[in-house]
Amino acid sequence: GFVVTRQVTVADTSPAIAAAVREALNRADLIITTGGLGPTSDDLTRQAIAEMLGKKLCEDSTVLAQIEEHFARRQRSMPASTRVQALVPECAVVLANNHGTAPGLAMEIRQATERTPQWLIMLPGPPRELRPMFDAQVLPLLARQFPEAAQFTAVTLRTTGLGESTIEERITPLLATLVARGLDIGYCAHIGQVDVRLAAHGPGRESVIREAEAVVRRELPGNIFGTGDDTLEAIIVRRLAERKKTLALAESCTGGFIAHKITNVPGASAVLLAGLVTYANTAKEKFAGVRAETLTAHGAVSDATVREMAEGVLRETGADYAIAVTGIAGPSGG
């Protein structure tokens, strides 16, 4: 629900970090830094910000114990340099890291001005550590300190099969009256999909979002595959599992990447029977049942070949469905 007014990337040097945070404190109520909280020589965020604010760094015994326990649990010796991560600026709130060793830090900043207190939050850089910490600890903190964020509603519809310009042309005229009522529309294109984000602030926002979502779903009935953080592979696994159906793959140019995406989804073992990487023509013949005549007449990158790959992997595995892919991924043409 917050409007992000600025995002900057700076070098891993103390002057650059301090300058960026000092400038942010002159313009924002909430500043979030990511990265630079680890144990190596280029992890300078904690020290740079403490020095800039004139705060002492003190070793937190609870944090140190958590770091020691992290290494003990993995039966690894704790490097001496790791101890620096237990240093906490005075008055900072520690955000526990359940997926690593560097804790997050949150500080209330009270400057000698009439403005309301600001919050400076420092988070570790690795996404697998940052995101759980943000969801479980930062968001509740922000809800307490900035309750106006509750006046915000948003939904993201994930689509495939259409480009973002085409989607915009189809839905924008139909949403004009809702835009006048406060609807904000955003588009984000990824490989193979486009996200449509509908957001609104203030009273009546839920009604605006419901009406907007109904319009988009009505206009793009065959293109919306999920909402929020849904992925196409997760939807495929879920739909097949609900129907008790199975899947097999025959891949060429993707080299097993589709199988990788599918097996990253919890529950994929109930759905995926096999994935064949039939990269060479001989492998397409031997394992996927592609006929030599088809390869000779049409080539490996052809509709005829990929159809026989799909039919062959269905036949060999007994799956209910198959996905096959062939193409030229290299940089030199095709």
Beta strands, then each sheet from edge to edge (+ up, - down):
strand 1: 30-34
strand 2: 57-59
strand 3: 87-89
strand 4: 93-95
strand 5: 104-109
strand 6: 118-123
strand 7: 152-159
strand 8: 184-190
strand 9: 193-201
strand 10: 224-227
strand 11: 247-251
strand 12: 272-277
strand 13: 321-325
sheet 1: 1+ 6+ 5- 4+
sheet 2: 2+ 3-
sheet 3: 8+ 9- 7+ 10-
sheet 4: 12+ 11+ 13+
end
